[in-house]
Amino acid sequence: MNKHLLKIFVAVCAFLSANIGICANQNYLIKPQIAYVIDGDTVKIRLKERNTSVRLTGIDCYETSDNNHIKYQRNKGLTDDEIISRGLKAKQEMIKILRKHKEIYLEITGVDHYSRLVGIFYYKDPQGKYININNEMMKTGYCPEYIYKRNW
C-alpha cells in the first residue's frame, strides 16, 4: 500500500477512535476493575493489587469541590456553585454509565504530569461496537473538551 495512503488511514483511525470509538483496537484494550469514581473525568481502577487513577483524555469535567482548578473554570462565566453543581452531575453521570455497562474497557494513551494514567474508556453497545465513554461524558454538557499538553 502507498505510504501516503497508510498515513492517511492511520490518522483517520486515530481521529475516529478518539471521537467515536470505531477503530478501538482490541489489542490495546484492558478490562479494568473499577474501584470508584473520583469525579467526571477521573476514575480509580484496581491494577496490580492497588488502586490507580485514570484521567479520561479529551475532556475536563467541572470540579466537584472548591480547589485550585476551579479558578480556570470561572473564566467560563459560571459561579463556583454552578461549577460544583455541574461537577457533581458529571460524577453521577460517570457512575451511572459504569454501573449500566458491566464490561468496561480501557485504552491507556499515556501518563500525565500527576503520574496518573491517561486513557479512553469504552463499553460495547448491543451490536458489539465500542462506544467511547469520554465522548459520552462530553455530550452531557458537564465535561468540556480538553486538549492535553504533552510536555511530560
N, C-alpha and C positions, 0 to 999 in steps of 0.2 A: 504494500500500500504506500502511496505517496506520503512522504514525511509531513508535508504541509497539511494534508487531509487528516493524518493521525493527530497532529497537534490541535486541529480544529475539533476533532471528535473528543479528545481528552478535555479540552476547555469547555465544550458543551456539556459533557458528562459531569464535570465538576460543578458547573453552574446549576444544572438540573438537580444534582444531589443536594446541593446547599439550599435549593429553593423548593423542590417538590419531592425529593426523595426517590425519583425514578431510577437513578443509577446507583442507589445504595449498594455498595459492593459487599456481598455476604461474607467474603473472605476477611474483611476488616471489621466485622461486627462481633461484639461480645454480648452476652446476655447477663447483664449485671444484676445482682441482688440489690434492690432499692432499700436503703436503710431508713432514710427520711428526707423530707423536702425542707430545705433551709428557706428558700424564697422562690419566686417565679423563675429565676434563671440559675439557680444553684441547687444541686441535689447531692446528697451523700449516698454513696454506694458502698457495698461491702466488697472489698478487694483484698485478697491475701490475708484474711483474718483481721482486717482493720477497716474502719470507715475512711473513705477517701472522698474529697469534694470534687464534683464535676461542674464546671461552669458551662452553660449552654452557649455555644458560639452564635454570633449573629444577632443576638438580642440583648437588651439591657432593661429588665423589668424595673418598675418603680420600686422604691425602697419600702421595707416593712417597718422601719423604725427611724428615728432621727439619728443620723450618723453623718460622717464626713462626706459621703457621696451625694446626700440629699441636696446639697448646695448647687450641684450641677443640674439637678432636675428642676430646681426653682426657676431656672432660665427658660423653662417651657411655659411660664405664666401660671403655674399651679401653686397653691398654698401647701404648706407642709402637711396639713391634714388631708388634702386631696391626694397628695403624693402617697402618703402612707395608706390611705384607703384603697387606692389603685394597686399598691404593692401587696396588700393583704388579699385582694381579689385575685391577683396574679398567682399568689401562692396557693390559694384554694383551687384555682383552675388547674394548676400543675398536679396537685393531689388528686383531683377528680380524673384527669387524663390517665395518670399512673394506676389508679385503682380500677378504672374501666377496662384497661388493656393489660391483662395479666402478663403477657410476654412483651417485655421491653428490650430493645436492642440499643447498643451504644457504639458509635464510631468515634474513636478518640482522634482528634485532629491536632493536639498539641498540649503544651503546658503553659500557663500564664505566669506573670511576674509574682503571683502569690503562691506559686507551686501547686496550683490546682490543675487537674486535668481539664482540658477544654474539648468539647465534643458536641456531637449531634445525637439526640435520642430519637428513636423510631419505634413505631408499632406497626403491625401488619393489619391492613383492612381485610374484610371478608374475602376479597379476591386475591389476597396474598401480596398485595402491593405494599411496599414500605412507605409509611407516612412520616414525614419529618415533624416531630413534636415541637422543635424550635420554631418552625414556621407557624404551627398551630397556635403557639403561645403569642406570636407576633400578631396574628389575626384577631386576638381578643381585644386589642387596644391597650392592654396593660403593659406591654413589652415593646417599646420602640426598637427599631433596627439599630444595631451597634456594629461598627466596623472595628474589629480587634487590631490594635497596633502590634505588629510582631517585632518587638525590639528586645526579645529575651533570648 
